[in-house]
Amino acid sequence: MKKNIFVLALDDFTKALFGTIRQADHYCYHSLLPPEKIIAAANYSMPELLEEACRKLKDFNGSIDAIVSYWDFPATIMLPTLRHSAGLATTSTESILRCEHKYWSRLIQHEMVPELIPGFTAFNPFADIPLSQIDLDFPFWIKPVKSHSSILGFRIDNQADFSAAIPQIKERIGRFSDPFNFLFERADVPAKIAAINGNYCLAEEIISAKNQCTLEGYVYDGEPRIYGVVDSLREENRSSFSRYHYPSRLPAEVRQQMSEVAARVIRRTGLNNEPFNIEFFHDPATGRISLLEINPRISKSHCPLFFLVDGASHQQVMVEVALGVQPEYQCEQGVYPMATKFMVRRYSGDAMVRRVPNREEIETLQREIDGVFVVVWAREGARLSDFADSDSYSFEYANIFVGGGSEEELLEKYHACMQRLPFEFEPVAAQEL
């Protein structure tokens, strides 16, 4: 009989990639919550989300063999509770928090590898003078202790930058902090950490390094393992990502050093039988590596890249560890030696979306240009700012995944796609903002 795999926010694009994994026909997938309740939702009511998901699990007439997610908040922190309700083995909520609570995670990282961690401190943005709580010199970076995708993350070069960022954080942080605190306050956390709830922010020194990458791994029976490294390339503003490239072009000895560091830190979090990814910087001039952050999940953005290069999405790892099976993921079995994800962004301000490619146009392009997948986030008739998960410096309105034989081929295919995809925007007048 097929194993029943419940997926938080199962979307059509990623559902298709489940079909590429080993023994794909042995699994049956069920959407546990609809994507619109998890992906870029305007608000998250954690009690309502948990109640709806638990009710669906209780009413299911069949075996529940695994519950997984490749999305960030609120999905990752919900998994232990949902698995408990279904009688499944799970990593603890506390192990998820040791990864996702950015201040607690930094404390653990500093304990294990202090030489790789920038200076950091927690601060309360709702305090009378929040800047007085930060003992770092300008410039530094600020972000909520729980967010994702650089949402509400700001580079602070001076006091004016800080003064401009704080009102935005105070206005919007509740979207994350309220549902986060619902589970955080019920977890077994040290008193020092309990005082720093989701309404707090983290300030940390800026890591000045040219190269950034993400290690994809998993923990099985207490032992971490890395199986892939993806490079992250940023735009000139150094805040927004422009694309991801797989496999990494970093030297093997650098990747090995990162893997060893990742294993040490992940063991300390207590994460078990769970996938993870961990982000690093590397300075080629000095050889120094720096640890950025840990995510207790696979990266959804990397799924097509692994399929194009390895022949199977690394959703395989997520499913197998959730089933209590040692993953048998094989690399370099795909059609292309390299692949990239382009984040298509607009930097020139908010705009109304007048035209996006329709399904037929996208499918025609994907047939005529091999190794290409297109995902459109923008919706006709909406503002770009209506997409709640934009970063602080741009509006991401589409993704283009490309496989190829060289860097030149990847870029040629991308430019060919952009010439054929009919996006049309109308700037929003300042008085309408």
C-alpha positions in Angstrom: 0.0 0.0 0.0 1.1 3.5 -0.7 2.4 5.7 2.2 0.2 8.7 2.9 2.4 11.9 3.1 0.7 15.0 4.4 2.2 18.3 3.1 1.6 21.7 4.6 0.7 24.0 1.7 1.1 21.6 -1.1 1.3 23.7 -4.3 0.9 22.4 -7.8 4.5 23.3 -9.0 6.2 21.5 -6.2 3.7 18.7 -6.2 4.9 17.8 -9.7 8.5 17.6 -8.5 7.5 15.0 -5.9 7.1 12.7 -9.0 10.9 12.9 -9.6 12.0 11.3 -6.3 13.0 7.7 -5.8 10.1 5.3 -5.5 7.7 8.1 -6.2 4.9 5.7 -7.0 5.1 4.4 -3.4 3.7 7.7 -2.0 0.3 9.4 -2.0 0.4 13.1 -1.1 -2.3 15.1 0.7 -2.4 18.9 1.2 -2.8 19.4 5.0 -3.5 23.2 4.7 -4.2 25.1 1.5 -1.3 27.2 0.2 -3.1 30.5 0.7 -3.1 29.9 4.4 0.6 29.4 4.6 2.3 31.1 1.7 2.5 34.9 2.0 -0.8 35.1 4.0 -1.7 38.5 5.3 -2.2 37.1 8.8 -1.7 33.8 10.6 -3.9 32.6 13.4 -1.8 29.8 14.9 -4.7 28.3 17.0 -6.9 28.2 14.0 -4.3 26.7 11.7 -3.4 24.0 14.2 -7.1 23.2 14.9 -7.9 22.9 11.2 -4.9 20.8 10.4 -5.4 18.5 13.4 -9.1 18.1 12.5 -8.2 17.0 9.0 -5.7 14.5 10.3 -8.2 13.1 12.8 -10.9 12.8 10.1 -8.6 11.0 7.6 -9.6 7.5 6.9 -6.3 5.7 6.5 -2.8 5.6 7.8 -0.9 8.8 8.4 2.7 7.9 7.6 4.5 11.3 7.5 3.8 15.1 7.8 6.3 17.4 6.0 6.8 20.9 4.8 9.3 22.7 2.6 7.9 26.2 3.5 9.2 28.4 6.2 7.2 30.0 8.9 4.6 29.2 10.1 4.9 25.6 8.7 8.2 24.5 10.2 7.3 25.4 13.8 3.9 23.7 13.4 5.3 20.3 12.5 6.2 18.9 15.9 2.7 19.7 17.2 1.0 18.2 14.2 3.1 15.0 14.3 2.4 14.5 18.0 -1.4 14.8 17.3 -1.0 12.1 14.6 1.1 9.8 16.8 4.2 10.2 14.7 7.8 10.5 15.9 9.1 14.0 15.6 11.9 16.3 16.4 11.0 18.6 19.3 9.5 22.1 19.1 12.6 23.3 21.1 15.0 21.9 18.5 13.1 23.9 15.8 13.3 27.0 17.9 17.1 26.6 18.5 17.4 26.9 14.7 14.6 29.5 13.9 14.7 31.9 16.9 17.5 34.0 15.5 18.8 35.2 18.9 18.8 31.8 20.5 20.3 30.3 17.4 23.1 32.9 17.5 23.9 32.1 21.1 24.2 28.4 20.3 26.4 29.1 17.3 28.6 31.4 19.3 28.9 28.6 21.9 30.1 26.1 19.3 32.0 28.2 16.8 32.5 31.7 18.2 35.2 32.7 15.7 32.6 32.3 12.8 29.9 34.5 14.3 29.5 38.3 14.0 28.8 40.5 16.9 25.1 40.5 17.8 22.5 41.6 20.3 18.8 41.4 20.9 16.7 44.6 21.2 13.1 45.6 21.7 11.8 47.8 18.9 8.9 48.9 21.1 11.3 50.4 23.7 11.3 54.2 24.2 14.9 54.4 22.8 15.6 51.0 21.0 18.9 52.2 19.6 20.2 52.5 23.2 20.0 48.7 23.5 22.5 48.1 20.6 26.2 48.2 21.4 27.4 47.8 17.8 29.0 50.4 15.6 27.4 51.4 12.3 26.8 49.7 9.9 24.8 46.8 11.1 21.9 44.7 10.1 18.5 44.4 12.0 15.7 41.8 11.6 13.0 40.2 13.8 14.1 37.2 15.8 11.6 35.3 13.6 11.0 36.2 10.0 12.1 34.7 6.7 13.2 35.8 3.2 14.8 39.0 4.5 11.3 40.3 5.4 11.7 43.3 7.7 15.5 43.1 7.4 17.3 46.4 7.1 20.9 47.5 6.7 21.5 50.3 9.1 24.3 52.7 8.1 23.4 55.6 10.5 20.8 56.7 13.0 18.5 58.0 10.3 18.3 54.5 8.7 17.4 53.1 12.1 14.8 55.7 12.7 13.2 55.0 9.3 13.2 51.2 9.8 11.8 50.9 13.3 8.2 52.2 12.5 8.0 49.7 9.6 9.1 46.9 12.0 6.6 47.9 14.7 3.8 48.1 12.2 4.4 44.7 10.5 6.2 42.5 13.0 2.9 41.2 14.6 2.3 39.2 11.4 5.1 36.9 12.6 5.4 37.5 16.3 1.8 36.8 17.3 1.6 33.3 15.8 5.2 32.6 16.7 4.6 33.5 20.4 1.6 31.2 20.6 4.0 28.2 20.3 7.1 29.8 21.7 5.3 30.5 25.1 4.3 26.9 25.3 7.8 25.5 24.7 10.4 24.6 27.3 13.0 27.3 26.8 15.5 28.8 29.2 14.4 31.9 31.1 17.0 34.0 29.3 15.5 33.0 26.0 11.8 33.2 27.1 12.3 36.9 27.8 13.2 37.5 24.1 9.9 36.6 22.4 8.9 37.2 18.8 8.4 40.9 19.3 12.1 41.4 19.7 14.7 42.0 16.9 18.3 41.0 16.4 21.0 43.5 15.5 24.3 42.0 14.2 27.4 43.1 12.5 27.4 43.0 8.7 29.4 40.1 7.3 31.7 41.5 4.6 32.3 38.5 2.2 31.9 38.0 -1.5 30.6 34.5 -1.5 27.5 33.1 0.1 26.2 29.6 -0.1 23.6 27.2 1.5 24.4 23.7 2.6 21.5 21.2 2.3 21.6 18.4 4.8 19.6 16.2 7.1 19.9 14.6 10.5 19.2 10.8 10.6 19.3 9.0 14.0 21.3 11.9 15.5 23.9 12.1 12.7 24.0 15.2 10.4 25.0 14.7 6.7 25.5 17.3 3.9 24.5 16.2 0.4 24.5 19.5 -1.7 25.8 23.0 -1.7 24.1 25.9 -3.5 25.7 29.3 -4.2 23.6 32.4 -3.5 24.3 35.5 -5.6 23.1 38.9 -4.6 22.2 42.1 -6.4 24.4 45.1 -6.3 22.5 46.4 -3.3 23.9 43.3 -1.5 20.5 42.7 0.2 18.3 41.1 -2.4 19.2 37.7 -3.9 19.5 37.7 -7.7 19.9 33.9 -8.2 20.9 30.6 -6.8 23.4 28.3 -8.6 23.9 24.6 -8.2 26.3 22.9 -7.7 28.5 25.3 -5.7 31.7 26.6 -7.3 33.4 27.1 -4.0 36.6 25.1 -3.5 36.2 21.6 -2.1 38.2 22.3 1.0 35.9 25.3 1.8 32.8 23.2 1.4 34.3 20.5 3.6 35.1 23.0 6.3 31.6 24.4 6.2 30.2 20.8 6.4 32.2 20.1 9.5 31.0 23.3 11.2 27.4 22.6 10.2 27.5 19.1 11.8 28.9 20.5 15.1 26.2 23.2 15.3 23.3 21.1 14.2 24.1 18.4 16.8 23.9 21.1 19.5 20.4 22.2 18.4 19.0 18.7 19.1 17.4 18.6 15.6 16.8 14.9 14.7 15.3 13.0 11.8 14.7 16.3 10.0 16.2 18.0 7.0 17.9 21.4 7.3 19.8 24.0 5.4 22.5 26.2 6.8 23.9 29.4 5.2 27.5 30.5 5.2 29.7 33.3 3.8 33.2 32.8 2.5 35.8 35.5 1.9 38.2 34.3 -0.8 40.8 36.9 0.1 41.2 35.7 3.7 39.8 32.2 3.6 37.5 33.1 6.4 34.0 31.5 6.6 31.1 33.0 8.6 27.8 31.3 9.6 24.7 33.2 8.7 21.6 31.2 9.8 20.0 27.7 10.1 16.6 26.6 8.7 15.1 23.3 9.8 13.7 22.3 6.4 14.8 21.8 2.8 14.8 24.9 0.6 11.8 24.8 -1.7 13.8 27.1 -4.0 16.4 24.4 -4.6 14.0 21.6 -5.5 14.1 22.2 -9.3 17.8 22.8 -9.2 18.5 19.4 -7.6 16.1 17.8 -10.1 17.8 19.4 -13.1 21.3 18.4 -11.9 20.8 15.3 -9.8 17.7 13.8 -11.5 15.5 14.0 -8.4 14.2 16.8 -6.2 15.7 16.7 -2.7 12.1 16.4 -1.5 13.2 12.8 -1.5 15.4 13.5 1.6 12.5 15.3 3.3 10.1 12.4 2.7 12.5 9.6 3.6 13.7 11.1 7.0 10.1 11.8 7.9 9.3 8.1 7.3 12.3 7.1 9.5 14.3 5.9 6.5 18.0 6.6 5.8 18.0 8.8 2.7 19.7 7.3 -0.4 20.0 10.5 -2.4 22.3 10.2 -5.5 23.9 13.3 -7.0 24.7 14.2 -10.7 22.2 11.8 -12.2 20.3 14.6 -14.0 20.3 16.0 -17.5 22.3 19.2 -16.8 25.7 19.7 -15.1 24.4 23.0 -13.6 21.3 24.9 -12.9 20.2 28.2 -11.5 17.1 30.0 -10.1 16.7 33.6 -11.2 14.6 35.8 -8.9 12.9 38.3 -11.2 12.6 41.6 -9.3 11.5 45.2 -9.7 13.4 47.9 -7.8 11.8 51.0 -9.2 8.9 51.2 -6.7 5.5 49.7 -6.3 3.3 49.1 -9.4 0.0 47.8 -10.5 0.3 44.5 -12.4 -1.4 45.0 -15.8 -0.3 41.8 -17.5 1.4 38.5 -16.6 2.1 35.5 -18.8 -0.9 33.0 -18.9 -0.6 29.3 -18.5 -0.5 28.6 -22.3 2.3 31.2 -22.8 4.4 29.6 -20.0 3.8 26.1 -21.2 4.8 27.0 -24.7 8.0 28.7 -23.5 8.9 25.6 -21.4 8.4 23.3 -24.3 10.5 25.4 -26.7 13.4 26.2 -24.3 14.6 23.1 -22.7 15.4 22.9 -19.0 13.3 25.9 -18.1 10.6 26.2 -15.4 8.7 29.5 -14.8 6.8 30.4 -11.6 4.8 33.7 -11.6 4.0 35.3 -8.2 2.5 38.6 -9.4 -1.3 38.7 -10.1 -3.0 40.8 -12.7 -4.9 43.7 -11.1 -2.9 43.6 -7.9 -0.1 45.7 -6.6 3.4 44.2 -6.3 3.2 45.3 -2.6 0.2 43.1 -2.1 2.6 40.1 -2.0 3.3 40.0 1.7 6.7 38.3 1.5 8.7 40.9 -0.4 12.0 42.0 1.2 12.6 45.6 2.2 14.4 46.7 -1.0 12.6 45.1 -4.0 9.5 43.3 -5.3 10.0 39.7 -6.5 7.4 38.9 -9.1 8.6 35.7 -10.8 11.1 32.9 -10.7 12.8 31.3 -13.6 14.6 28.0 -13.1 17.2 27.1 -15.8 19.4 24.0 -16.4 22.3 24.2 -18.8 25.8 23.1 -19.7 27.6 26.4 -18.9 27.2 29.8 -17.2 26.8 31.4 -20.7 24.0 29.0 -21.6 22.1 29.7 -18.3 22.2 33.4 -18.9 21.2 33.1 -22.6 18.2 31.0 -21.7 17.2 33.5 -19.0 17.4 36.5 -21.3 15.4 34.5 -23.9 12.7 33.8 -21.4 12.5 37.5 -20.2 12.1 38.6 -23.8 9.2 36.3 -24.3 7.3 36.6 -21.0 4.8 39.5 -21.3 4.9 41.3 -17.9 3.4 44.8 -17.9 3.4 47.2 -14.9 2.0 50.6 -14.3 3.8 52.7 -11.6 1.7 53.7 -8.7 1.6 57.4 -8.2 3.1 58.6 -4.9 -0.3 59.9 -3.7 -1.7 56.5 -4.1 0.9 54.8 -1.8 
